[in-house]
Amino acid sequence: MAEETLQLVPFDTLRETNVSYVVDFNGQQRQAAGIRHRLGQNAFSGPVALKMAVDGEDGEGAESRLRRELEVARYLGPRGGELLSKCLGYNFSDAPASTVVTYRGRPLADLVRDEAHWPLDHALRTKIITDLMQGLELLRVSSIVHGGIGLDTLYWDGTTLQITDFGQAALCGKYPDGRAAHHGDDVYAAGLVIYHVYTGQPPPADPVDLRRQIDEVQDVELRDLLLHRDLVAGTDLDYVFAADHDQRPTSRVLLNRLDRRPHGIQWEQLVARDRAVREDFRRLRERQRRFRDVYLPCIARRPAPPRPRPPRPVRPPAGRPPTLGPPGVRRPRSARPGRGPSWPLAAVVAVGVAVAVLVLLVLL
């Protein structure tokens, strides 16, 4: 185990700003199509892989595949979860170009080579097939075609299947090389995987032999999943390996046959939940209608409540100007108009009386 700090740009940001990303590498590596994978663990993202373009053969093609994985991650946004491997960060400014993606388990090709545990038991292969269809349905609703579904791009960790390596994926109906893409491409490739996982044997390369094997297979569940026929007319309603893309079922149709929906939701539960939501909505609309039709007219006919009268102002005593200032506060006595001190008037009267007495004394 070797812990390294990488400088990466998060996939969901538009600013080319590197952030530190710590990965504890476990020493496992593999190389395919000019890309070297170093497997490790991140404290927050879980199992991850550092993918680096290898110099030499197909070096430019390897970097373009890394860039396409970044585009797919941005296209998916929050969708995908554990079923789809997604780019977490990238560094295209340094050499070699590199990305960090979520990566769990080991490829199904390793399980095929493990003769002690192959073929798988019924419960395990049913879980693998269901997860594969759920992942394809997430890609279908996101308008993404993987274009490389196979035993080497499907990883299994013992509990959940993960679709990896989106370097050749098609966005908006076009592969990177310009070819037209169709959801039926992934359905066809997934059908080959389903046949191999279910029977334990690789499917025949000849389409005629493959059809004969499916027609004569003893397991009705596998035949009904890959082939749907009109028994009255004797014609195919859909066939996973049909030459025409439009004659192939979608991943949603295959999930219906498995009686499942993405993330394990049963179809009956989904219908019941949708019906309950719609019923609640209708009940709410009915309550709104009754409020408008019944309660609003009653409220309009009610007499308006009397308005409260403002408090009457306190009138001052006669001959006294109104008191200024806040109500209830009495002004100081010396500051009231007309109520000043009376001692100057008394002094004037006393002086006048004294003068009068003096004049009378002089005259006498």
Buried (B, 14 or more C-beta within 10 A) or exposed (E): EEEEEBBBBBBEEEEEEBEEBEBEBEEEEEEBBBBBBBBBBBEEBEBBBBBBBBEEEBBEBBBBBBBBBBBBBBBBEEBBBBBBBBBBBBBBEEEBBBBBBBBBBBBBBBBBEEEEEBBBEEEBBBBBBBBBBBBBBBBBEBEBBBBBBBBBBBBBEEEBBBBBBBBBBBBEEEBBEEEEBBBBBBBBBBBBBBBBBBBEEEBBEEEEEBBEBBEEBEEEEBBEBBBBBEEEEEEEEBBBBBEEBEBBBBBBBBBBBBEBBBEEEEEEEEEEEEEEEEEEEEEEEEEEEEEEEEEEEEEEEEEEEEEEEEEEEEEEEEEEEEBEEEEEEEEEEEEEEEEEEEEEEEEEEEEEEEEEEEEEEEEE
